[in-house]
Structures are given as C-alpha cells and as structure tokens.
C-alpha cells in the first residue's frame, strides 16, 4: 500500500478539481482538499485495497456534503458581484485551457441540480466507472444512471435552446 504522502502527490489535482467542480470556489476547494486528506489519513484503516482514487473521491464527496450542510444557509445565490471582484485573480492558466465551448458546457453543468451535476462530474469529467461513481454518491447503480442520463439530457436541451 502507498503512503499517504504518495497518495497525496498522485491524487491531489484530481481531488482538487473534483471539489472545485462541486464548490465552484477555489478557496473552498483548497480547504476541502485539506480536510479530505486529513480524513483519509485518519480513516486509513477503513481502506480495503479498492481503487485509491475512487476511495478518495468518496471521502472528498462526503467532506463536501458535510461542508454544504453546514454552510447552505449562508450560500450567496447571486455571485455576479463577487465574480467581478475575482476576475483580477483568475488564474491565467485556466483562461488558456478553457475554450468558449468548454466554458459553455461547464456553465450548463453548474445549472444542474446537485446530484445530476455530481454524477456528470464523476463519470464524464473524472472518468470514474458507473459503479465507482454510484458508490461515491452512495446511490444505487440504476439511480446513478438515471441521474447521469437526466443531467446529460438537460445539458443537451439547454445547449439546443441557446443555439
């Protein structure tokens, strides 16, 4: 088995991008990554040699859910003002990577209900299997497939409406 340091080095970016996709905030994602790896370290004895990435995503997802439950009453729904303030801080690297079409699809994903958005992020973006993603979300495989289908369908419909 790999040490927690090796696991951190290998999967930090994947876990960070996953949590950034869920939280939509760089600073929150950073905090959640640290909390995820702390929990992974504390609960290492519960790891049973399954896919390390899948296990970490499960820990990350549960960390996000805990955070979301604690902070959902304080969520700002209109973030345009704050986005204008943060535009100066936008990482140049991200601007180069994201094309207009990718940004459009990500914006459509952000509009989805949480469970559909999470299903798409886990399966389509992070390329986890149906089984791994459904386990991370703690839903039955059939329900996961429905969430994924409905999320994709909503994105297609919204994209067609915008064209």
MODELLER restraints for C-alpha pairs under 7 A, 6 or more apart:
rsr = mdl.restraints
at = mdl.atoms
rsr.add(forms.Gaussian(group=physical.xy_distance, feature=features.Distance(at['CA:4:A'], at['CA:41:A']), mean=6.58, stdev=0.5))
rsr.add(forms.Gaussian(group=physical.xy_distance, feature=features.Distance(at['CA:11:A'], at['CA:53:A']), mean=6.88, stdev=0.5))
rsr.add(forms.Gaussian(group=physical.xy_distance, feature=features.Distance(at['CA:15:A'], at['CA:33:A']), mean=6.60, stdev=0.5))
rsr.add(forms.Gaussian(group=physical.xy_distance, feature=features.Distance(at['CA:15:A'], at['CA:57:A']), mean=6.55, stdev=0.5))
rsr.add(forms.Gaussian(group=physical.xy_distance, feature=features.Distance(at['CA:15:A'], at['CA:60:A']), mean=6.94, stdev=0.5))
rsr.add(forms.Gaussian(group=physical.xy_distance, feature=features.Distance(at['CA:16:A'], at['CA:29:A']), mean=6.16, stdev=0.5))
rsr.add(forms.Gaussian(group=physical.xy_distance, feature=features.Distance(at['CA:16:A'], at['CA:30:A']), mean=6.77, stdev=0.5))
rsr.add(forms.Gaussian(group=physical.xy_distance, feature=features.Distance(at['CA:16:A'], at['CA:33:A']), mean=5.87, stdev=0.5))
rsr.add(forms.Gaussian(group=physical.xy_distance, feature=features.Distance(at['CA:19:A'], at['CA:29:A']), mean=5.19, stdev=0.5))
rsr.add(forms.Gaussian(group=physical.xy_distance, feature=features.Distance(at['CA:20:A'], at['CA:26:A']), mean=6.12, stdev=0.5))
rsr.add(forms.Gaussian(group=physical.xy_distance, feature=features.Distance(at['CA:20:A'], at['CA:29:A']), mean=4.93, stdev=0.5))
rsr.add(forms.Gaussian(group=physical.xy_distance, feature=features.Distance(at['CA:22:A'], at['CA:118:A']), mean=6.93, stdev=0.5))
rsr.add(forms.Gaussian(group=physical.xy_distance, feature=features.Distance(at['CA:23:A'], at['CA:29:A']), mean=6.36, stdev=0.5))
rsr.add(forms.Gaussian(group=physical.xy_distance, feature=features.Distance(at['CA:32:A'], at['CA:63:A']), mean=6.69, stdev=0.5))
rsr.add(forms.Gaussian(group=physical.xy_distance, feature=features.Distance(at['CA:32:A'], at['CA:64:A']), mean=6.73, stdev=0.5))
rsr.add(forms.Gaussian(group=physical.xy_distance, feature=features.Distance(at['CA:36:A'], at['CA:59:A']), mean=5.99, stdev=0.5))
rsr.add(forms.Gaussian(group=physical.xy_distance, feature=features.Distance(at['CA:36:A'], at['CA:60:A']), mean=5.16, stdev=0.5))
rsr.add(forms.Gaussian(group=physical.xy_distance, feature=features.Distance(at['CA:36:A'], at['CA:63:A']), mean=6.21, stdev=0.5))
rsr.add(forms.Gaussian(group=physical.xy_distance, feature=features.Distance(at['CA:40:A'], at['CA:59:A']), mean=6.81, stdev=0.5))
rsr.add(forms.Gaussian(group=physical.xy_distance, feature=features.Distance(at['CA:54:A'], at['CA:132:A']), mean=6.06, stdev=0.5))
rsr.add(forms.Gaussian(group=physical.xy_distance, feature=features.Distance(at['CA:57:A'], at['CA:136:A']), mean=6.48, stdev=0.5))
rsr.add(forms.Gaussian(group=physical.xy_distance, feature=features.Distance(at['CA:58:A'], at['CA:136:A']), mean=4.30, stdev=0.5))
rsr.add(forms.Gaussian(group=physical.xy_distance, feature=features.Distance(at['CA:61:A'], at['CA:136:A']), mean=6.81, stdev=0.5))
rsr.add(forms.Gaussian(group=physical.xy_distance, feature=features.Distance(at['CA:108:A'], at['CA:155:A']), mean=5.91, stdev=0.5))
rsr.add(forms.Gaussian(group=physical.xy_distance, feature=features.Distance(at['CA:109:A'], at['CA:117:A']), mean=5.82, stdev=0.5))
rsr.add(forms.Gaussian(group=physical.xy_distance, feature=features.Distance(at['CA:109:A'], at['CA:155:A']), mean=6.80, stdev=0.5))
rsr.add(forms.Gaussian(group=physical.xy_distance, feature=features.Distance(at['CA:110:A'], at['CA:117:A']), mean=6.78, stdev=0.5))
rsr.add(forms.Gaussian(group=physical.xy_distance, feature=features.Distance(at['CA:112:A'], at['CA:151:A']), mean=6.71, stdev=0.5))
rsr.add(forms.Gaussian(group=physical.xy_distance, feature=features.Distance(at['CA:115:A'], at['CA:147:A']), mean=6.88, stdev=0.5))
rsr.add(forms.Gaussian(group=physical.xy_distance, feature=features.Distance(at['CA:116:A'], at['CA:147:A']), mean=5.02, stdev=0.5))
rsr.add(forms.Gaussian(group=physical.xy_distance, feature=features.Distance(at['CA:116:A'], at['CA:148:A']), mean=5.92, stdev=0.5))
rsr.add(forms.Gaussian(group=physical.xy_distance, feature=features.Distance(at['CA:116:A'], at['CA:151:A']), mean=4.98, stdev=0.5))
rsr.add(forms.Gaussian(group=physical.xy_distance, feature=features.Distance(at['CA:117:A'], at['CA:151:A']), mean=6.70, stdev=0.5))
rsr.add(forms.Gaussian(group=physical.xy_distance, feature=features.Distance(at['CA:119:A'], at['CA:133:A']), mean=6.94, stdev=0.5))
rsr.add(forms.Gaussian(group=physical.xy_distance, feature=features.Distance(at['CA:119:A'], at['CA:144:A']), mean=6.91, stdev=0.5))
rsr.add(forms.Gaussian(group=physical.xy_distance, feature=features.Distance(at['CA:119:A'], at['CA:147:A']), mean=6.53, stdev=0.5))
rsr.add(forms.Gaussian(group=physical.xy_distance, feature=features.Distance(at['CA:119:A'], at['CA:148:A']), mean=5.50, stdev=0.5))
rsr.add(forms.Gaussian(group=physical.xy_distance, feature=features.Distance(at['CA:120:A'], at['CA:148:A']), mean=5.88, stdev=0.5))
rsr.add(forms.Gaussian(group=physical.xy_distance, feature=features.Distance(at['CA:120:A'], at['CA:151:A']), mean=6.93, stdev=0.5))
rsr.add(forms.Gaussian(group=physical.xy_distance, feature=features.Distance(at['CA:122:A'], at['CA:128:A']), mean=5.83, stdev=0.5))
rsr.add(forms.Gaussian(group=physical.xy_distance, feature=features.Distance(at['CA:122:A'], at['CA:133:A']), mean=5.87, stdev=0.5))
rsr.add(forms.Gaussian(group=physical.xy_distance, feature=features.Distance(at['CA:123:A'], at['CA:129:A']), mean=6.22, stdev=0.5))
rsr.add(forms.Gaussian(group=physical.xy_distance, feature=features.Distance(at['CA:123:A'], at['CA:130:A']), mean=6.72, stdev=0.5))
rsr.add(forms.Gaussian(group=physical.xy_distance, feature=features.Distance(at['CA:123:A'], at['CA:133:A']), mean=6.42, stdev=0.5))
rsr.add(forms.Gaussian(group=physical.xy_distance, feature=features.Distance(at['CA:130:A'], at['CA:141:A']), mean=6.84, stdev=0.5))
rsr.add(forms.Gaussian(group=physical.xy_distance, feature=features.Distance(at['CA:131:A'], at['CA:141:A']), mean=6.24, stdev=0.5))
rsr.add(forms.Gaussian(group=physical.xy_distance, feature=features.Distance(at['CA:134:A'], at['CA:140:A']), mean=6.19, stdev=0.5))
rsr.add(forms.Gaussian(group=physical.xy_distance, feature=features.Distance(at['CA:134:A'], at['CA:141:A']), mean=5.54, stdev=0.5))
rsr.add(forms.Gaussian(group=physical.xy_distance, feature=features.Distance(at['CA:134:A'], at['CA:144:A']), mean=5.53, stdev=0.5))
